Amino acid sequence: MIYLDNSATTKPYQEVIDSFTQVSEKYYGNPSSIHRTGAAAERLLWRARQQAAELLDVKEEEIVFTSGGTEGNNTAIKGIALAHQKRGRHIITSCIEHPSVLEACRGLEGLGFSVTYLPVNHQGLVDPAAVEAAITEETILISIMHVNNELGTIQPVEEIGKIAKQYPKLHFHVDHVQGFGKVPMPLTNSGIDLCTISGHKIHGLKGTGLLYAKKGTHLFPLMHGGGQEQSIRSGTENLAGTVSLVKALRLILEEQQKGKQHLLDMKERLWSCLDKTKQVSINSPAGHAPHIINISVPGFKPEVLIHALSEKGYYISTKSACSSKNEDVSAVLAACGMPESKSSSALRISLSYHNQQREIEGFCKALGETLHQFSEVMG
Amino acid sequence: MEPIYLDHAATTPVHPEVTKAMLPVLQEVFGNPSSVHHFGRKARQIIDEARRIIAGSIHANEKEIVFTSGGTEADNLAVVGTAMANRDRGMHVITTQIEHHATLHAAEYLEKQGFEITYLPVGSEGKVSVEELESALRDDTVLVSIMAVNNETGMVQPIKEMGKVLKGHPAYFHTDAVQAYGLMDINVDDWNVDLLTASSHKINGPKAGGFLYMREGVQVSALQYGGQQERKRRPGTENVSGIKGFQRAVELAVENRSERQQKYADFKQTFLQKLRQENVQFVVNGIETETVPAIVNISFPGTNVEALLTNFDLSGVAASSGSACTAGSIEPSHVLSAMFGKGDDRTINSIRFSFGLANTKDNVEEAAGRVASIVNRLAE
């Protein structure tokens, strides 16, 4: 079974599982308890926080451990909105964000906030000039993702960060869930105030994640309670999950160094075979994220192809696993101005550093055979 | 000296069976439950099975279980979520002075949103009165949130009687059952509750797991927005292995419930008896016969919490002054203050001991011996 759906979720590193089980067994104390069992847990939590900060090149107090990407995005967006609503009630985002960003923004519209959903060009790119033009006196937040989860488009967050810096009253949040470990994005001096990372997209565990919140960024918490995580995220800390997350952060960053060329080689191979397949048109912009290729096969129902490919042992997906409302049409592709023939026949192939060239070759062959079989049937 | 953990109400060790059940899921079943392919479907099956078993443990329907990242999130979803979704029906909420901070701070947030909150008092026995609840109820009450077992004293609250009182009233009834779940036989219909919170790490499951039971038809606004998971009431990729671990912990808790109840009751008696043998001056806070067997809260006259805990810890005994979630600070307990009045000595000389998986009759007796000699020295 060849898994090519690494943007939906990834297989955890064995080392990640090991640290999870070891910490679960040895450090079961509640970090808020003042006895030694609690203190040992608290020390380990602090060490994990230090390491995470070091790996991201930020300060310890800027790390907020969360239950995942959705919580990170909601904490950032709702947290800024509710804490700064006296200053202004306008938010800028794009129309191709992940549902956890889009729906959080829609929820805020219900509370009286106004949201600008910036359009994207046919490559799925947000125009930084459009971001700047959308800023008003009322703007408190810009939320733009780094790497789009369906297309792999890399947004110009560096330029948007420069713009954001000129408006000290507003905050800039980046959903880095798909980009982390694949496409570097320095945080220091970037103009980025908030950045969401998810564990299970980087071979960490589900239910883990972190939010970078730049020192001095005031957030209203989603949850009230014991005041853990600098009062931004109450609830007994998931120590084993947190330690395993930091392990995943470290390992994926190492792989990013070592495996960069391998990933690019696989993508290039995949690209060239897809490019040669006549029924296929490639939607992802060339030269963007090294791990995601989105294609359309007009005239073919995506589920049918996915099913046929899975029978041959290859697992890919239609679009984001998180959005299955309208059966076939991808809102992201539609926003890029693609006709329905393409936006309703999209498939996403997403790679990890652990895939092999021969798997890519096998996939290309399987796809070719499948299309050939169906073409014959359909005559 | 051998460390002895008597703080199971703060958190519990993960049961080896739980880790064993989680491992294959971590290693093999890594798919996203929302994916339509084989990997996704395998993960979905795990969640479906866990939901069925966990729903069964409180006699609920599986559709009524919303998995969360823990007790705090479930309490917030219950309190903030139902109040906000039903604010057009009324803006009065009833809770108590002895709730966990997850509930209390959620209620304080509602106050800022314009809600009126009644915090029911308790008497010196630490029990919320059914009559007080009845007289606090108003036409515009939309939510009543009362815990099933207090986390500091272990006092069982009269939830079933309160459920009867609320039967004819449209207000939703939420109970934070974090300290009850696993130890008490819970039937949501019998209790007549609409919402119920449970947490995994209090019953030897992994941390960052919990659920909110929501009776079918209860309206809540979600705290988070995103995908379609948990029928939009709690979006975010499901923590599949954590949910599996929680399921295993629930199975173990249900299987051995009466055996454990007996065992912990025995531990508590052993502990108290040893203190008496050693001529320790102490009073049990609350009504001993109305507490869960796993928790005992004891006042040691003439001592002080900080000195007690430091010395206990040095002797290897892990206990607590109350809720662990007040993040390290030793402030007088809000629960004991509600029972005895602010400034009462018992609010600063009481310790919670809580029994569980890490205990044997021998180590409980050993711990009691260490506690006795420390208290006798400090109280001189």
Contacts between the chains, C-beta under 8 A, distances in Angstrom:
chain1	res1	chain2	res2	distance
A	1	B	38	7.2
A	1	B	39	8.0
A	3	B	39	6.5
A	5	B	32	7.7
A	5	B	35	6.2
A	5	B	37	7.0
A	5	B	39	7.1
A	8	B	31	7.6
A	8	B	32	4.2
A	8	B	34	7.4
A	8	B	35	5.0
A	8	B	40	7.4
A	9	B	30	6.3
A	9	B	31	6.4
A	9	B	32	3.9
A	9	B	35	7.5
A	9	B	237	6.5
A	10	B	30	7.0
A	11	B	30	4.5
A	12	B	26	5.9
A	12	B	27	7.6
A	12	B	30	6.1
A	14	B	27	7.7
A	17	B	23	7.3
A	17	B	26	4.7
A	17	B	27	6.3
A	20	B	26	7.1
A	21	B	19	5.6
A	21	B	22	7.8
A	21	B	23	6.8
A	24	B	14	4.7
A	24	B	19	6.0
A	24	B	206	6.3
A	25	B	13	7.7
A	25	B	14	6.7
A	25	B	16	8.0
A	25	B	19	6.7
A	28	B	11	6.4
A	28	B	12	7.0
A	28	B	13	4.3
A	28	B	14	6.2
A	29	B	7	8.0
A	29	B	10	7.8
A	29	B	11	6.6
A	29	B	318	7.6
A	30	B	7	7.6
A	30	B	10	4.3
A	30	B	11	4.1
A	30	B	324	4.6
A	30	B	325	8.0
A	32	B	10	7.6
A	32	B	324	4.5
A	32	B	325	5.6
A	32	B	326	7.2
A	32	B	327	5.1
A	32	B	328	5.8
A	33	B	7	6.0
A	33	B	10	5.1
A	33	B	11	7.6
A	33	B	318	7.1
A	33	B	320	6.0
A	33	B	324	4.6
A	34	B	309	6.1
A	34	B	313	7.4
A	34	B	320	7.6
A	34	B	328	6.0
A	34	B	330	7.1
A	35	B	7	6.7
A	35	B	309	6.8
A	35	B	312	7.2
A	35	B	313	4.5
A	35	B	317	7.9
A	35	B	318	3.9
A	35	B	319	7.0
A	35	B	320	7.2
A	36	B	3	6.8
A	36	B	313	5.6
A	36	B	316	7.8
A	36	B	318	6.7
A	37	B	3	7.0
A	37	B	5	5.9
A	37	B	7	7.1
A	37	B	318	4.8
A	38	B	7	7.7
A	38	B	10	7.3
A	38	B	318	7.4
A	38	B	324	6.9
A	42	B	328	7.8
A	67	B	69	3.8
A	67	B	73	7.7
A	67	B	208	6.1
A	67	B	236	6.7
A	67	B	239	7.3
A	68	B	236	5.0
A	68	B	237	6.2
A	68	B	239	7.8
A	69	B	236	7.2
A	69	B	237	7.5
A	70	B	224	5.8
A	70	B	226	4.2
A	70	B	227	7.0
A	70	B	235	5.2
A	70	B	236	3.4
A	70	B	237	7.3
A	71	B	69	7.2
A	71	B	224	6.1
A	71	B	236	6.1
A	73	B	226	7.2
A	74	B	223	7.5
A	74	B	224	4.2
A	74	B	225	6.3
A	74	B	226	7.1
A	98	B	226	7.4
A	99	B	225	7.6
A	99	B	226	4.9
A	99	B	227	5.3
A	99	B	235	7.4
A	100	B	224	7.4
A	100	B	225	6.5
A	100	B	226	3.3
A	100	B	227	7.0
A	100	B	235	6.4
A	100	B	236	7.3
A	103	B	225	3.4
A	103	B	226	5.5
A	103	B	235	7.3
A	104	B	224	7.5
A	104	B	225	4.6
A	104	B	226	7.3
A	106	B	225	7.1
A	107	B	222	8.0
A	107	B	225	4.8
A	198	B	237	7.8
A	200	B	32	7.9
A	200	B	237	6.1
A	205	B	26	7.0
A	205	B	239	7.6
A	205	B	241	6.7
A	205	B	242	8.0
A	206	B	237	5.6
A	206	B	238	6.6
A	206	B	239	4.6
A	206	B	240	5.7
A	206	B	241	6.8
A	206	B	242	7.1
A	207	B	69	6.7
A	207	B	208	5.3
A	207	B	209	7.7
A	207	B	239	3.0
A	207	B	241	8.0
A	207	B	242	5.0
A	208	B	208	7.9
A	222	B	76	7.5
A	222	B	223	5.3
A	222	B	224	6.5
A	223	B	72	5.5
A	223	B	73	5.5
A	223	B	76	4.5
A	223	B	102	7.5
A	223	B	106	8.0
A	223	B	223	6.7
A	224	B	72	8.0
A	224	B	76	6.0
A	224	B	80	7.7
A	224	B	101	7.7
A	224	B	102	6.7
A	224	B	105	3.5
A	224	B	106	4.8
A	224	B	108	7.2
A	224	B	109	5.4
A	225	B	72	4.2
A	225	B	75	7.2
A	225	B	76	7.2
A	225	B	100	7.4
A	225	B	101	5.0
A	225	B	102	3.7
A	225	B	105	5.6
A	225	B	106	7.6
A	225	B	325	6.4
A	226	B	72	7.0
A	226	B	101	5.3
A	226	B	102	7.1
A	226	B	323	7.5
A	226	B	324	7.9
A	226	B	325	3.0
A	226	B	326	6.4
A	226	B	327	5.8
A	227	B	101	7.7
A	227	B	325	7.7
A	227	B	326	7.7
A	227	B	327	5.0
A	228	B	325	7.5
A	228	B	327	6.4
A	234	B	72	5.0
A	234	B	101	7.6
A	234	B	102	6.6
A	234	B	105	7.4
A	234	B	325	7.7
A	235	B	69	6.5
A	235	B	70	4.8
A	235	B	71	7.3
A	235	B	72	3.6
A	235	B	73	6.1
A	235	B	102	7.6
A	235	B	208	7.9
A	236	B	11	6.2
A	236	B	70	6.2
A	236	B	71	7.7
A	236	B	72	7.4
A	236	B	199	7.9
A	236	B	201	6.2
A	236	B	207	5.9
A	236	B	208	8.0
A	236	B	324	7.8
A	236	B	325	7.0
A	237	B	207	7.1
A	238	B	69	7.7
A	238	B	70	8.0
A	238	B	206	7.9
A	238	B	207	4.6
A	238	B	208	3.5
A	239	B	207	6.5
A	240	B	206	6.9
A	240	B	207	6.7
A	241	B	206	7.9
A	241	B	207	7.0
A	241	B	208	5.5
A	241	B	242	7.9
A	303	B	36	6.9
A	306	B	36	6.8
A	306	B	37	6.4
A	310	B	37	5.2
A	310	B	38	5.9
A	315	B	37	4.7
A	315	B	38	6.5
A	315	B	39	5.9
A	316	B	37	7.8
A	317	B	35	6.0
A	317	B	36	7.4
A	317	B	37	7.1
A	318	B	36	7.6
A	320	B	227	8.0
A	321	B	32	4.6
A	321	B	34	3.9
A	321	B	35	4.9
A	321	B	40	7.1
A	321	B	227	7.6
A	321	B	237	7.7
A	322	B	34	6.1
A	322	B	226	6.5
A	322	B	227	3.3
A	322	B	228	7.3
A	322	B	229	7.7
A	322	B	235	7.6
A	322	B	237	7.5
A	323	B	227	6.5
A	323	B	228	7.7
A	324	B	34	6.9
A	324	B	228	6.5
A	325	B	228	7.2
